């Protein structure tokens, strides 16, 4: 059975890779982009964007440590960082469902919080991105889409508040997972100070992504204002979560091209999208492979 699942996962990865490549081929042909245009014009700005990448695993680990801490699960930062790096390779799975692999690090006595801890972390990420995008949209005068995002926040928050009452509407497997999320939320909400810390860590993490994209635009001679990156980057990240491509590559890049139309050339936007994927997803994933064997050992125990 495990071999069948592995084969299906492999075939799915091949299909998603082909879809991503097809999207890139379309973008390159539609906008007459040459591969030479993907080479940075300024390696100084590229170098700075590489340095920013180092903050991602650090802030992600700190955020998850605080989530577990709020649920009375003791996990040292060093251990959280090791697990975060070990599971980074799984972030290329569509929708970032691979992030839930981090649950193997939770002590057996607290396994009921495995799904809930990571799910809560992802929810905080969603609210952080919506907050950043809403602020950016208001700053650039896009009041209508900003208002829509506020309504989305209210709807999501309402669903979370009444999540237990909605459980009976869902399949049994999803019921168990949402029940785990509900239990995690009950624990976390007992300590408001932790919620503030978790949100701040998530907000800082995504703001560094905004800084990285600004630096990447500069690396390709772009002059996109940071307020526009605040407004549009989170939207492109959400579009990249649509599970039809590998690590969001292709879908996220297409969104960046459309959203930054008139602010940057198509070649600059595609180049920024590609390098954003390489630095934010693939580079940490490759480094994380050195930690992955220890995660697999923990999972078997």
N, C-alpha and C positions, 0 to 999 in steps of 0.2 A: 504493500500500500504506500509506504514511504517513497519507494522508487517511482511509483506512478505520480505522486504529488510533486516530487522533484522534477520529473520529466515535464509535467504540465507547467510548473513554474518556469522552467527553462524555455519551453515553447512560448509561453506568454511574454517572457523577457525579449525573445527574438522578435515577436510580433510588435511589441511596443517600441523596440529599437528601430524597426523598419518604418513604423509610423512617424517617429521623430525625424528620421532621415528624410522621409518623404516631405514633411513639412519644411525642413530646411532647404531641400532642393527647390520647392515651390517658392520660398522666400528669396532665395538667391536668384532664381530666374525672373520672378515677378519684379524685383527691384534692381536687376542687373548688378548684383553684388559680386565682387571678386574676392577670392580667398586672401589676397594681399591686403584687403581692407579690414581683415580680422586681426592683423598684426598691429599692436599698439603704436601710436605715434610718440607717446611719452612713456618711457619705462619707469620714470620717477613716480608718476601717478599710479602706474600698475603696481610698483613695489609697495607703495603706501596701502593700496587696496589689499595686497597680500597680507600685510601686517594686521589689517583690520580683521581678516579671517580668523586670526588666533583668538579673538574675543568670543567667537561663536560657541565653541565647545566649553569654554570657561563659564560663560553666562548660562548656557543651557544646563550645565552640571549643577551650578549654584541654585538655579531655579528649581530643578528636580529635587535637590537635597532639601530645600525649604518646604516643598510640597510634602515630602515624606516626613520631615520634622513635625509639620503641623498635624500629621496623623500618628504621631508618637512612634515613628519608625526611625531608628538611629542608623544613619549611613554617613560615613565620613566623606568629606569632599573629594579626597583622593580616589576613593572607591567609586563615587558617583561619576567622576571624570573618566575613569577607566571604562566604566560601563557605557557611558555616553559615546566615547570614541569607538568602542567595540561594536556598538549598534548603528553607527553612522552609515555603514555600507547598506543597511536595510532601509535607509531613508530614500533610496532611489525607487523603492516600491511605490506605485501610484497611490496618491493620497497620504503618503508618509505613514502608512499603517505599520511599517517596519519599526517605527518608534516604540511600539508596544512591546518589543523584545526586551526593553529595559526592565520589564516586570520580573524577569528571572533573578534579578539582584535582590529582590525583597525577601527578607527572612521568611521561612516556611510558616511561622506563626502569624504572619501578617499578609499572607498570600491573597486574602480577600480584597486587599487594596491594590493589587498589582495592576489591574486594568484601570481602576478608578484614579490612581495617582497620575498616570500618563494621560488619561482622558481629560482630567482637570487641567493638566499642564497645557494640552492642546486648546482647550476652551479659553484659557487665559491668553494664549497666543492669538486666537481669533479676535478677542476683544481688544488686544493691544494693536493689532493691525487695523481693525475698524476705527479705533481711536485715532491712530496716526493718519489714516486716510481721510477721516472726517475733518480733522484739524487742517490738513493740507488743502482739501477741497474748499473749505471755507476761506482759507487764505488766498486762493487763486480765483475766488469769486464763483465757484461752482456750487451754489447754495442748494439747488434741487437734488443732485446726487448725494450731497452731504447729508441732507435731511433724510433721504432714503436709507442711508447707512445707519443713521440714528434709530430709525424705525426698526431696522433689522436687529440692532442691538437690543432694543426693548423686547422684540419677539423672542429672540434667543434666551434672554434673561427670564422671560415669562415661562418658557418651556422648561428651563432648568429649575425654576421654583416649583413647578407642578410636575416634575419628572416622575415622581412616584405614582401620581394619579394617572399618568399616561402609559404606565408599564403594561397594563392589560391589553393595550391595543397592539402590542408588538409581539413578534415571534419569541419563543422561549429563550433562544440563545441570546438575542438582543436584550431580553428582560434581565437575564443574569448580569450582563455587562453594565446595563444602566443602573441596576441595583447596586453594583459595585461602585459606580460613579456617585450615586446618591449617598452611600455610606461614607465615601471619601469626603464629599462636600460637607456632610454633617460634622465630620471630625475637623475639617479645615476651618469652617465658619465659627468654631468655638474660639479661635484665636485670630481676631481681625488683623493683628499686627503682621501675622504671617501672610495674609492675603495681600497686604500692601507691599511686603517684600517680594512676594512672588510676581506681582504685577509689575513692579519696578524693574525686576531682573528681566522679565519678558520684554518690557518696553525698551529697555536699554539694548537688548539683543537685536531687536528689529530696527532701532534707530541706527545702530552700527551698520546694519544692512543698507539703510538709506545712505549713510556716509560712503559706504563701499561703492554703491552705484554712482553716486556723484563723482567719486574719484575715477571710476571706470569711464564715465562720459568724458572727463577731462583727459584721460589717457588716449581717447580717440578724437581729441580736439573739439569735443562738444562743450557747450556752455549752458547746460540745463540748470536752472535754478533749483536749489534744494527744496523749495516749497512744492514744486511740481513733482519732484521725486517722492516727497511725503504723500502727495495726493494720489499718485498713480502706481507707485511700486507695489503697495499692498494689494491693489486690485489685480495686478498682473500675477502676483503670488497666488492669490485665490484661484485665478484661471488656470495656473500651472498645476493645481491640485486635481483638476479633472483627470480621471484615471484612464487616459487614452495614449499617454506617451511615457517615455522613460525619464524619471526624475523631473517631469514637467518640461523637459527640453522640447522645444518646438512650439508647444502651446503657450508657455510663458513668454517665449521670444516673440511670437506673433502678437501677443497682447502688448508687449513693450513697444513694438513697431507702431501699432495703431494708437496707443495711448499717448505716445510722445511725438506723434505726427505733427509737424510744424515747429517742434522744439528741437528736434535732432533729425538727421538724415536716416533713412532706413538702414543703411550700412552701419552707421554708428549704433543704432538701437539693437540690431542683430548681434553686432560685436560685443556690446555690453551684456546682452542676454547670455551669449555663449560663455563669456568670461565669468559672469556671475554664477553660472552653473558649475563651471570648472573649479572656481575658488570656494564657493559655498557648499557644494555637494560632493564633487568628485575628489578634490584634494584631501579634505578631512576623512572621506570614506577610505581612500587608499592608505592613509596613515593609520586609520582605525583598524585596518586588516591585521595589524600586528597585535591588536588586543582581542580580536574576535575569537581565537581559539580558547582563551580563558572563559569567554562568555558561553561558548558551546559546552565546555566542561561543566560549568555551573548549571546549565540547563539539564544536563544528563543526570545530575545528582538528585 
